[in-house]
Amino acid sequence: MSESDSTSGASTSATSTSTIIPCLRYRDAVYAIDWLCRAFGFERHAVHRDGDAVRHAQLTYGGGMVMLGSVAPDSEWGRLVVQPEETGLRVTQGACVIVRDVDAHYARAVAAGASIVQDIADQGYGGRGYSCRDPEGHLWWFGSYDPWTD
């Protein structure tokens, strides 16, 4: 991006803390919400359910957020999304979450059954981190490197 391009985007609201929010779909979104909170430390911000179907949920971590819902292959958005097991666990996007104590976070995730993909290690660009999969195969990166301050 050229220097002039960096100012051509839309302005952000003064009340927004996150301007990019990953969106995920889960076959068992009710379980996924509980697991993500227990394993990764997310907090429920909003959960809109219709029985066992999660129509829309917002989970926060610090100043960040992920949105998620139940798999809905007949919806307009759902027809555009596949689940990790449908692609051999290959993904085109993953969420990166900045954590203060990456070693404690790693221990919490392992204790909850997260599948570690890249073991915890110091990174050449700074910080320390690891990657893992949640129970439905979504890829996550957790690390201490903060590109906004480092």
N, C-alpha and C positions, 0 to 999 in steps of 0.2 A: 504494500500500500504506500503510495506516495504521501508526502507530508500534507499536500492539499486535500487528499482523500480523507484524511483522518478527521476532518471537521465537517464533512459533507453528509454524515449520517443524521438520523433523527435525534433530537435532543431527548434526554431522559427526564422523567418526572422527578421532582425534588423529594417525593415520598418513596420512590423505588429504591430498594437496596440491591436487587438483582435485576439485571436487564436481559439476561439470557437464562432461561429456565429449562433444563432437560425434561422431556416428557417420556414416560415409559408405560408399557402395557403389561399386565400380568394375568395369567390364567386364573390364579387364585389371589386376587388383589387384596382381599381381607387379610389373608395370612401374610402376604408380602408387606403390608403396612406394619403389622405387628413385628415381623422379623426385622425390617429396616430400622425400626425404632429401637429394638432390643440389641441388634448386632452392630449397628453403625451410629446410634445415638441421634437419629432424626426425631423430631417432635411433630405431632399432628397439629397442623394449622387449620385444615378443613378437610372433612371427609363427607361426601355426599353419596349415600347408598340407596339402592333399590333392592332390598332383600340381600342376597349374596353378591349382587353386582355393584361394583364401585363405579359410579358414573364419573366422578371427578374427586381427586384427593390432592392435597397440597401438604408436603412435608418439608419442614425447615431444618436447617443446620446452620447455626450462626446467622450470618446475613444472606445465606443462600437458600434455595428452594428447589425441590423436584416436584413435578406434578405427575400423577399416575392415575390409571383407571383399569378396569377389567378389559380383557381382550374382547373386542366386538367386531368380528370379521364382516358383519353386514352393514356397519356404519360407513359413512363416507371416509372418515379418517382411518378407521380400522382396515379398510381395503388396501391402504397404503403401507401398512405396518406388518412385519413378520416377527416372530419370536426367535430368540437365539437358537433354540433346538431345531428350528426349521432350516437353519443355515450352517449346521455343524458347529454351532457356538461361535461362528465368526460374526463380528459386528462391524458396523460402519461408524458408530459413535459410542462414546463412553463418557461417563461423568467423572470429573476430577473434583475432589473435595479437599479443601485445605483444613488440616486439623492441627491443634496446638501440640498435643502429645501423641505423636504417631506410634510410638511403641505401645502405649496403653491402648490406643485405638486398635492396633493390630491384634493385641491379646484379646480384646473384647470380641472382635470379628471372628477370630479363630475359635474362641469358646462357644460362639453361637453357630458354628458350623460353616462359615464362609469358606469357599474353595479358593485357596491361595493360588494365584496364577504366576505372579512375580513376587518372590520373597522380599521382605523388608530389607532395605539397603540404603546407604548414603548415595546420593545422586551426584553425578559429575557437574551438573549445572547449579547445584545447591540443594539444601534440604535433604530430607529422608522420606522414603515412601515405599508403598507396596501396591499391588493390584490383586483384585479378587473378583469372584463371581458370587452373585446372590443365588438363592435356591432355584431361580428360573433361568439362570445363565447370563443375566445382564452383567456387563463388565464395568468395574469401578476402580478408580485410582484414588488412594488416600495418601496425602503427603504433607510435609511441613513447609515445603517451598511455597512462598507467596509472591507471585510475579508483580504484585502491586507495591510491595515494600522491599523485596530483595534486589 
